[in-house]
Amino acid sequence: MIAGGIVVLAAAGFGSYSLANGSTGKTKPDEKKEKEPASVAVARAETGPISAYITATANLVAEQEVQILAEAEGKVIELLVEEGSAVTKGQKLFQIEREASAIAVEKADLGLRNSSANLERAELLWQQKLLSTQERDKARFDRDLARSSLTEARYRLQKTDVVAPFAGRITVRKAQLGQTLKLGEELLVLADFDPLVARIFLPEREVLDLRVGQEAQLALKAREDVRFLGRIRQISPVVDTASGTVKVTVEAVEPPPSVRPGTFVSVGIVRETRPLAVLVPRTAVVRELQEAYVYVTEGNLAKKRVVEVGLEDAGRLEITRGLEAGEQVVTSGQGALKDQAPIKIASDRKGHSS
């Protein structure tokens, strides 16, 4: 249809028209808006030392800990310590009544005197050939037995004073004031908190290069910011045939006062140190199957860079290939990135905003 010099195409399916001046009337699609740059945090690759650790977990325990048992019978008439009490070597902890033990000493002493007198008579009669050698020997045996009984009775009397065998701290108290004790009954547990040790069990191959005196790092599992030094005190000379492991004893060096025996700790022993490694935050590296890569910033773009990773420690990775010290890498916000993606730096590792 021609109307006023305009050719109108009204056929179904045509959504465009031609004007008399030859220009097209086809509707233009909306131009796509440019994608907003992704907001990222960045940090610079730095040069510094990094170490690889052999790691294990264990309980810190007192190296010297004993159960103190009753070595004399009787009633507890004095209780001089409580759980948590610090004691010195030889300090009295309990007093057990002495009367029965003192009577036993007197009785044993009388027995020894009597058997000694009998032996003297037996010796005289034997010399006069009025007594057989067998009877003389029996008199000697009775005297020796009485002497041993007196020694034991004196020992029991001495043990009515319960004293600390070494300096330490009372960790458990079981006996009560007024309790009547039997021989061998547990009274308390005494532990020496210096030193505290962790006994870890490592595969044989990891122990080959370790040495006594080597430094270790310890951290509380309950609060991993509580860290302190340790050192290897002992390395077992044998391999456990059942597990294939070797026992390594690590001594804590000046642990904080809050550290108690029994606490659960992680132990790290330096296996290898590289003093001049290229380091980036752990969050900068993205791993996919066998590949690791980072996003390096160039101007307002993030460029994907395949890298090789070396040693790792808490929060840092060594880059052995693909990155140079001083280059800036993205540490967060990589999920929205592709190679050559536009970015906006929100902050760097030191907290500076763009």
VEXNUFI-900740 format. One record per residue (C-alpha): residue in three letters; residue number from 1; x, y, z. Coordinates in pm, whole numbers. Layout:
! residues N
[kolgu "ALA",NUM,[X,Y,Z]]
...
END
This chain:
! residues 354
[kolgu "MET",1,[0,0,0]]
[kolgu "ILE",2,[126,345,-97]]
[kolgu "ALA",3,[21,636,115]]
[kolgu "GLY",4,[174,980,92]]
[kolgu "GLY",5,[494,852,-61]]
[kolgu "ILE",6,[543,593,213]]
[kolgu "VAL",7,[557,225,127]]
[kolgu "VAL",8,[404,23,412]]
[kolgu "LEU",9,[476,-351,437]]
[kolgu "ALA",10,[196,-497,637]]
[kolgu "ALA",11,[272,-863,582]]
[kolgu "ALA",12,[262,-1072,892]]
[kolgu "GLY",13,[599,-1129,1050]]
[kolgu "PHE",14,[759,-803,929]]
[kolgu "GLY",15,[842,-566,1209]]
[kolgu "SER",16,[1036,-308,1006]]
[kolgu "TYR",17,[953,-43,752]]
[kolgu "SER",18,[1129,173,492]]
[kolgu "LEU",19,[1108,546,476]]
[kolgu "ALA",20,[1098,747,160]]
[kolgu "ASN",21,[1445,883,229]]
[kolgu "GLY",22,[1585,526,222]]
[kolgu "SER",23,[1660,490,595]]
[kolgu "THR",24,[1553,172,772]]
[kolgu "GLY",25,[1296,175,1044]]
[kolgu "LYS",26,[1414,-156,1207]]
[kolgu "THR",27,[1384,-142,1584]]
[kolgu "LYS",28,[1732,-143,1749]]
[kolgu "PRO",29,[1779,-374,2051]]
[kolgu "ASP",30,[1879,-208,2378]]
[kolgu "GLU",31,[2251,-180,2416]]
[kolgu "LYS",32,[2382,-408,2699]]
[kolgu "LYS",33,[2491,-217,2998]]
[kolgu "GLU",34,[2860,-252,3076]]
[kolgu "LYS",35,[2924,-505,3353]]
[kolgu "GLU",36,[3000,-351,3690]]
[kolgu "PRO",37,[3362,-415,3801]]
[kolgu "ALA",38,[3393,-681,4071]]
[kolgu "SER",39,[3497,-553,4412]]
[kolgu "VAL",40,[3807,-736,4533]]
[kolgu "ALA",41,[4070,-728,4804]]
[kolgu "VAL",42,[4435,-754,4706]]
[kolgu "ALA",43,[4781,-809,4852]]
[kolgu "ARG",44,[5133,-799,4716]]
[kolgu "ALA",45,[5349,-1107,4686]]
[kolgu "GLU",46,[5637,-1074,4930]]
[kolgu "THR",47,[5973,-1239,4985]]
[kolgu "GLY",48,[6031,-1403,5321]]
[kolgu "PRO",49,[6101,-1725,5509]]
[kolgu "ILE",50,[5859,-2016,5518]]
[kolgu "SER",51,[5888,-2354,5685]]
[kolgu "ALA",52,[5733,-2695,5639]]
[kolgu "TYR",53,[5627,-2870,5958]]
[kolgu "ILE",54,[5574,-3221,6079]]
[kolgu "THR",55,[5250,-3193,6273]]
[kolgu "ALA",56,[5086,-3408,6536]]
[kolgu "THR",57,[4850,-3374,6832]]
[kolgu "ALA",58,[4892,-3497,7186]]
[kolgu "ASN",59,[4816,-3424,7550]]
[kolgu "LEU",60,[5065,-3228,7756]]
[kolgu "VAL",61,[5143,-3436,8062]]
[kolgu "ALA",62,[5366,-3408,8364]]
[kolgu "GLU",63,[5680,-3608,8299]]
[kolgu "GLN",64,[5693,-3714,8664]]
[kolgu "GLU",65,[5363,-3818,8823]]
[kolgu "VAL",66,[5305,-4070,9102]]
[kolgu "GLN",67,[5025,-4214,9309]]
[kolgu "ILE",68,[5111,-4193,9678]]
[kolgu "LEU",69,[4984,-4500,9863]]
[kolgu "ALA",70,[4941,-4570,10232]]
[kolgu "GLU",71,[5247,-4755,10366]]
[kolgu "ALA",72,[5115,-4769,10721]]
[kolgu "GLU",73,[4776,-4860,10863]]
[kolgu "GLY",74,[4575,-4626,11082]]
[kolgu "LYS",75,[4347,-4327,11095]]
[kolgu "VAL",76,[4425,-3998,10919]]
[kolgu "ILE",77,[4457,-3746,11203]]
[kolgu "GLU",78,[4606,-3456,11006]]
[kolgu "LEU",79,[4536,-3347,10649]]
[kolgu "LEU",80,[4782,-3081,10537]]
[kolgu "VAL",81,[4723,-3039,10160]]
[kolgu "GLU",82,[4441,-3001,9909]]
[kolgu "GLU",83,[4414,-3048,9535]]
[kolgu "GLY",84,[4623,-2779,9369]]
[kolgu "SER",85,[4862,-2740,9664]]
[kolgu "ALA",86,[5225,-2683,9566]]
[kolgu "VAL",87,[5463,-2888,9782]]
[kolgu "THR",88,[5837,-2927,9827]]
[kolgu "LYS",89,[6036,-3247,9850]]
[kolgu "GLY",90,[6003,-3401,10198]]
[kolgu "GLN",91,[5706,-3182,10298]]
[kolgu "LYS",92,[5452,-3358,10520]]
[kolgu "LEU",93,[5120,-3419,10346]]
[kolgu "PHE",94,[4928,-3645,10590]]
[kolgu "GLN",95,[4969,-3761,10946]]
[kolgu "ILE",96,[4851,-4112,11029]]
[kolgu "GLU",97,[4803,-4205,11393]]
[kolgu "ARG",98,[5125,-4348,11537]]
[kolgu "GLU",99,[5012,-4549,11842]]
[kolgu "ALA",100,[4959,-4885,11673]]
[kolgu "SER",101,[5281,-4856,11476]]
[kolgu "ALA",102,[5476,-4752,11786]]
[kolgu "ILE",103,[5343,-5057,11976]]
[kolgu "ALA",104,[5447,-5277,11683]]
[kolgu "VAL",105,[5800,-5137,11709]]
[kolgu "GLU",106,[5816,-5212,12082]]
[kolgu "LYS",107,[5687,-5565,12022]]
[kolgu "ALA",108,[5940,-5628,11745]]
[kolgu "ASP",109,[6219,-5490,11963]]
[kolgu "LEU",110,[6130,-5731,12244]]
[kolgu "GLY",111,[6120,-6015,11995]]
[kolgu "LEU",112,[6467,-5928,11873]]
[kolgu "ARG",113,[6605,-5914,12228]]
[kolgu "ASN",114,[6454,-6251,12310]]
[kolgu "SER",115,[6582,-6419,11992]]
[kolgu "SER",116,[6928,-6268,12044]]
[kolgu "ALA",117,[6944,-6411,12395]]
[kolgu "ASN",118,[6832,-6750,12268]]
[kolgu "LEU",119,[7104,-6741,12004]]
[kolgu "GLU",120,[7370,-6664,12264]]
[kolgu "ARG",121,[7264,-6970,12468]]
[kolgu "ALA",122,[7249,-7185,12156]]
[kolgu "GLU",123,[7600,-7079,12053]]
[kolgu "LEU",124,[7734,-7167,12398]]
[kolgu "LEU",125,[7566,-7508,12405]]
[kolgu "TRP",126,[7681,-7579,12048]]
[kolgu "GLN",127,[8041,-7503,12144]]
[kolgu "GLN",128,[8003,-7748,12434]]
[kolgu "LYS",129,[7866,-8001,12187]]
[kolgu "LEU",130,[7541,-8008,12379]]
[kolgu "LEU",131,[7339,-7870,12087]]
[kolgu "SER",132,[7325,-7979,11726]]
[kolgu "THR",133,[7436,-7755,11443]]
[kolgu "GLN",134,[7082,-7763,11305]]
[kolgu "GLU",135,[6937,-7627,11630]]
[kolgu "ARG",136,[7207,-7359,11648]]
[kolgu "ASP",137,[7127,-7253,11290]]
[kolgu "LYS",138,[6757,-7232,11372]]
[kolgu "ALA",139,[6836,-6996,11658]]
[kolgu "ARG",140,[7033,-6777,11418]]
[kolgu "PHE",141,[6741,-6778,11173]]
[kolgu "ASP",142,[6498,-6674,11448]]
[kolgu "ARG",143,[6729,-6388,11547]]
[kolgu "ASP",144,[6759,-6267,11186]]
[kolgu "LEU",145,[6383,-6289,11139]]
[kolgu "ALA",146,[6323,-6083,11455]]
[kolgu "ARG",147,[6574,-5824,11336]]
[kolgu "SER",148,[6391,-5798,11002]]
[kolgu "SER",149,[6057,-5762,11183]]
[kolgu "LEU",150,[6194,-5473,11386]]
[kolgu "THR",151,[6324,-5300,11073]]
[kolgu "GLU",152,[5982,-5335,10910]]
[kolgu "ALA",153,[5801,-5204,11219]]
[kolgu "ARG",154,[6027,-4901,11235]]
[kolgu "TYR",155,[5962,-4843,10864]]
[kolgu "ARG",156,[5585,-4853,10920]]
[kolgu "LEU",157,[5618,-4608,11206]]
[kolgu "GLN",158,[5819,-4373,10985]]
[kolgu "LYS",159,[5553,-4401,10715]]
[kolgu "THR",160,[5284,-4262,10944]]
[kolgu "ASP",161,[5430,-3929,10831]]
[kolgu "VAL",162,[5328,-3913,10462]]
[kolgu "VAL",163,[5575,-3685,10283]]
[kolgu "ALA",164,[5623,-3567,9925]]
[kolgu "PRO",165,[5885,-3772,9736]]
[kolgu "PHE",166,[5960,-3473,9511]]
[kolgu "ALA",167,[5851,-3115,9459]]
[kolgu "GLY",168,[5531,-3069,9261]]
[kolgu "ARG",169,[5160,-3011,9290]]
[kolgu "ILE",170,[4879,-3221,9429]]
[kolgu "THR",171,[4643,-3308,9143]]
[kolgu "VAL",172,[4417,-3563,9318]]
[kolgu "ARG",173,[4338,-3613,9688]]
[kolgu "LYS",174,[4138,-3921,9780]]
[kolgu "ALA",175,[4202,-3976,10152]]
[kolgu "GLN",176,[3980,-3794,10402]]
[kolgu "LEU",177,[4042,-3667,10752]]
[kolgu "GLY",178,[3944,-3940,10997]]
[kolgu "GLN",179,[3958,-4217,10739]]
[kolgu "THR",180,[4111,-4546,10852]]
[kolgu "LEU",181,[4365,-4654,10597]]
[kolgu "LYS",182,[4479,-4995,10484]]
[kolgu "LEU",183,[4817,-5074,10339]]
[kolgu "GLY",184,[4833,-4985,9969]]
[kolgu "GLU",185,[4529,-4758,9973]]
[kolgu "GLU",186,[4562,-4457,9741]]
[kolgu "LEU",187,[4600,-4126,9919]]
[kolgu "LEU",188,[4673,-3872,9645]]
[kolgu "VAL",189,[4845,-3804,9314]]
[kolgu "LEU",190,[5150,-3580,9296]]
[kolgu "ALA",191,[5276,-3435,8967]]
[kolgu "ASP",192,[5579,-3227,8878]]
[kolgu "PHE",193,[5463,-2962,8631]]
[kolgu "ASP",194,[5817,-2878,8523]]
[kolgu "PRO",195,[5860,-3000,8262]]
[kolgu "LEU",196,[5539,-3074,8076]]
[kolgu "VAL",197,[5588,-3305,7780]]
[kolgu "ALA",198,[5392,-3419,7475]]
[kolgu "ARG",199,[5456,-3770,7347]]
[kolgu "ILE",200,[5383,-3795,6976]]
[kolgu "PHE",201,[5414,-4092,6742]]
[kolgu "LEU",202,[5548,-4025,6393]]
[kolgu "PRO",203,[5606,-4244,6086]]
[kolgu "GLU",204,[5963,-4367,6069]]
[kolgu "ARG",205,[6040,-4169,5751]]
[kolgu "GLU",206,[5952,-3840,5925]]
[kolgu "VAL",207,[6185,-3907,6217]]
[kolgu "LEU",208,[6501,-3976,6018]]
[kolgu "ASP",209,[6616,-3612,6008]]
[kolgu "LEU",210,[6499,-3512,6356]]
[kolgu "ARG",211,[6747,-3457,6639]]
[kolgu "VAL",212,[6733,-3415,7015]]
[kolgu "GLY",213,[6719,-3046,7107]]
[kolgu "GLN",214,[6544,-2945,6785]]
[kolgu "GLU",215,[6288,-2666,6825]]
[kolgu "ALA",216,[5914,-2728,6805]]
[kolgu "GLN",217,[5604,-2508,6808]]
[kolgu "LEU",218,[5314,-2589,7040]]
[kolgu "ALA",219,[4962,-2444,7039]]
[kolgu "LEU",220,[4658,-2512,7252]]
[kolgu "LYS",221,[4376,-2679,7060]]
[kolgu "ALA",222,[4124,-2497,7279]]
[kolgu "ARG",223,[4280,-2159,7190]]
[kolgu "GLU",224,[4518,-2176,6897]]
[kolgu "ASP",225,[4639,-1820,6955]]
[kolgu "VAL",226,[4810,-1948,7271]]
[kolgu "ARG",227,[5143,-2063,7128]]
[kolgu "PHE",228,[5474,-2143,7296]]
[kolgu "LEU",229,[5805,-2309,7222]]
[kolgu "GLY",230,[5908,-2667,7274]]
[kolgu "ARG",231,[6210,-2882,7202]]
[kolgu "ILE",232,[6264,-3248,7125]]
[kolgu "ARG",233,[6379,-3415,7445]]
[kolgu "GLN",234,[6389,-3779,7342]]
[kolgu "ILE",235,[6356,-3987,7027]]
[kolgu "SER",236,[6284,-4354,7082]]
[kolgu "PRO",237,[6561,-4580,6950]]
[kolgu "VAL",238,[6307,-4837,6829]]
[kolgu "VAL",239,[6020,-4848,6580]]
[kolgu "ASP",240,[5690,-4983,6706]]
[kolgu "THR",241,[5639,-5295,6493]]
[kolgu "ALA",242,[5260,-5280,6517]]
[kolgu "SER",243,[5215,-4920,6398]]
[kolgu "GLY",244,[5545,-4844,6223]]
[kolgu "THR",245,[5582,-4528,6430]]
[kolgu "VAL",246,[5852,-4384,6653]]
[kolgu "LYS",247,[5779,-4212,6985]]
[kolgu "VAL",248,[5912,-3857,7007]]
[kolgu "THR",249,[5898,-3670,7339]]
[kolgu "VAL",250,[5864,-3293,7308]]
[kolgu "GLU",251,[5925,-3079,7616]]
[kolgu "ALA",252,[5736,-2749,7660]]
[kolgu "VAL",253,[5970,-2453,7717]]
[kolgu "GLU",254,[5827,-2196,7958]]
[kolgu "PRO",255,[5458,-2257,7879]]
[kolgu "PRO",256,[5212,-1984,7983]]
[kolgu "PRO",257,[5070,-2017,8338]]
[kolgu "SER",258,[4728,-2105,8192]]
[kolgu "VAL",259,[4864,-2428,8041]]
[kolgu "ARG",260,[4771,-2730,8255]]
[kolgu "PRO",261,[4871,-3095,8245]]
[kolgu "GLY",262,[4631,-3292,8029]]
[kolgu "THR",263,[4561,-3007,7789]]
[kolgu "PHE",264,[4536,-3101,7420]]
[kolgu "VAL",265,[4799,-2939,7199]]
[kolgu "SER",266,[4914,-2940,6839]]
[kolgu "VAL",267,[5286,-2994,6789]]
[kolgu "GLY",268,[5476,-2864,6487]]
[kolgu "ILE",269,[5839,-2958,6422]]
[kolgu "VAL",270,[6025,-2772,6146]]
[kolgu "ARG",271,[6116,-3012,5867]]
[kolgu "GLU",272,[6245,-2760,5609]]
[kolgu "THR",273,[6292,-2382,5588]]
[kolgu "ARG",274,[6327,-2166,5276]]
[kolgu "PRO",275,[6449,-1817,5372]]
[kolgu "LEU",276,[6375,-1630,5046]]
[kolgu "ALA",277,[6044,-1767,4923]]
[kolgu "VAL",278,[5782,-1574,4722]]
[kolgu "LEU",279,[5481,-1569,4954]]
[kolgu "VAL",280,[5113,-1487,4908]]
[kolgu "PRO",281,[4814,-1521,5141]]
[kolgu "ARG",282,[4655,-1865,5125]]
[kolgu "THR",283,[4327,-1708,5013]]
[kolgu "ALA",284,[4490,-1577,4694]]
[kolgu "VAL",285,[4538,-1924,4545]]
[kolgu "VAL",286,[4250,-2103,4372]]
[kolgu "ARG",287,[4284,-2478,4319]]
[kolgu "GLU",288,[4097,-2672,4055]]
[kolgu "LEU",289,[4183,-3039,4013]]
[kolgu "GLN",290,[4557,-3048,3935]]
[kolgu "GLU",291,[4582,-2674,3863]]
[kolgu "ALA",292,[4647,-2379,4091]]
[kolgu "TYR",293,[4615,-2019,3983]]
[kolgu "VAL",294,[4593,-1662,4108]]
[kolgu "TYR",295,[4446,-1343,3967]]
[kolgu "VAL",296,[4712,-1078,3914]]
[kolgu "THR",297,[4597,-716,3890]]
[kolgu "GLU",298,[4705,-506,3595]]
[kolgu "GLY",299,[4543,-166,3604]]
[kolgu "ASN",300,[4170,-224,3645]]
[kolgu "LEU",301,[4184,-581,3517]]
[kolgu "ALA",302,[4239,-917,3685]]
[kolgu "LYS",303,[4443,-1160,3479]]
[kolgu "LYS",304,[4442,-1530,3553]]
[kolgu "ARG",305,[4790,-1671,3612]]
[kolgu "VAL",306,[4869,-2041,3657]]
[kolgu "VAL",307,[5120,-2092,3939]]
[kolgu "GLU",308,[5304,-2371,4115]]
[kolgu "VAL",309,[5272,-2394,4491]]
[kolgu "GLY",310,[5552,-2498,4728]]
[kolgu "LEU",311,[5552,-2497,5107]]
[kolgu "GLU",312,[5254,-2398,5316]]
[kolgu "ASP",313,[5221,-2266,5668]]
[kolgu "ALA",314,[4949,-2093,5865]]
[kolgu "GLY",315,[4785,-1848,5625]]
[kolgu "ARG",316,[5061,-1836,5362]]
[kolgu "LEU",317,[5170,-2024,5051]]
[kolgu "GLU",318,[5501,-2031,4869]]
[kolgu "ILE",319,[5479,-1970,4493]]
[kolgu "THR",320,[5767,-2146,4318]]
[kolgu "ARG",321,[5670,-2056,3963]]
[kolgu "GLY",322,[5440,-1810,3783]]
[kolgu "LEU",323,[5462,-1507,4012]]
[kolgu "GLU",324,[5723,-1253,4114]]
[kolgu "ALA",325,[5762,-1070,4442]]
[kolgu "GLY",326,[5590,-731,4430]]
[kolgu "GLU",327,[5308,-836,4198]]
[kolgu "GLN",328,[4961,-770,4329]]
[kolgu "VAL",329,[4716,-1058,4360]]
[kolgu "VAL",330,[4348,-1082,4443]]
[kolgu "THR",331,[4286,-1231,4787]]
[kolgu "SER",332,[3905,-1227,4797]]
[kolgu "GLY",333,[3628,-1187,4543]]
[kolgu "GLN",334,[3773,-1439,4293]]
[kolgu "GLY",335,[3441,-1623,4265]]
[kolgu "ALA",336,[3304,-1358,4030]]
[kolgu "LEU",337,[3619,-1327,3818]]
[kolgu "LYS",338,[3730,-1454,3482]]
[kolgu "ASP",339,[4046,-1380,3292]]
[kolgu "GLN",340,[4068,-1009,3198]]
[kolgu "ALA",341,[3769,-924,3419]]
[kolgu "PRO",342,[3733,-559,3527]]
[kolgu "ILE",343,[3783,-506,3898]]
[kolgu "LYS",344,[3753,-242,4165]]
[kolgu "ILE",345,[3994,-272,4456]]
[kolgu "ALA",346,[3807,-243,4783]]
[kolgu "SER",347,[4107,-293,5013]]
[kolgu "ASP",348,[4452,-435,5022]]
[kolgu "ARG",349,[4600,-676,5273]]
[kolgu "LYS",350,[4697,-386,5498]]
[kolgu "GLY",351,[4342,-260,5507]]
[kolgu "HIS",352,[4377,41,5272]]
[kolgu "SER",353,[4058,124,5080]]
[kolgu "SER",354,[4062,232,4717]]
END
